[in-house]
Amino acid sequence: MSVIGVIPARWASTRFPGKSLTPLCGKPLIQWVAERCRQARRLDDVLVATDDDRIRQVVSALGIRTVMTRGDHPSGTDRVAEAVRGLNADVVANIQGDEPLIDPALIDRLVDVMLAERRWDMATAAAPLDADVATSSVCKVVFDRDDQALYFSRCPIPFIREPGFRADQPAHWRHIGIYLYRAVFLEKLVAEPPCLLERAECLEQLRALYLGGRIKVIRTDHAGIGVDTPADVSQVEAMMKQKGIV
């Protein structure tokens, strides 16, 4: 089975326009992400999907495959779907273009699940969360005993009702923004407009749940860190040096 990794990269980020080309430790952000993806053993190909020629020129000069897409997609999922349309892919990995610390081993774990367990339409990841639970920019996920996603939200889920509540396992999980789709489900997904839940929370994965998609959640200790605003650059650079990536 063929597995293609796609990194969506648009110029017009609301909080940080042009961040894909922002230098981190001497390299554009998008280059770091692509290089980490290339370290994953289970991806047969890696490409960047963009709507901006400035990004295309930089990425192409690095020898990374680039696909130009429309600029009016409502989500990264829709951009990824356009990029792989017509390609021979059985499974498609949507890897966030603003996470230079993405773990190649996590990508491989997600691919292995999709190849070994055919019942899943999608797979994603989550890490234990003990801070920022009330922060709306941090997406939370709850899942059942089979680690199938039940819901994603910007609100604290589950809500802890009783003061002093204690659990023998993490109660809150941070959603890690990486998605793997079966190609057939990806096409079904983007054929539908954003649903009410997706539009309310601005979380594209809620469209998949709305359509009855079965999403496997892989548990990991790798929480990752993304570049959302210019203020994040120095923090991410420091973490890259700490982890010996630079």
Buried (B, 14 or more C-beta within 10 A) or exposed (E): EEBBBBBBBBBEBEEBEBBBBBEBBEBBBBBBBBBBBBBBEBBBBBBBBBBBEEBBEBBEEBEBBBBBBEEEBBBBBBBBBBBBBEBEBBBBBBBBBBBBBBBBEBBBBBBEBBBEEEEBBBBBBBBBBEEEBEEEEBBBBBBEEEBEBEBBBBEBBEEEEEEEEEEEEEBBBBBBBBBBBBBEBBBBBBEEEBBEBBEEBEBBBBBBBBBEBBBBBBEBEBBBBBBBEEEBBEEBBEBBEEEEBB
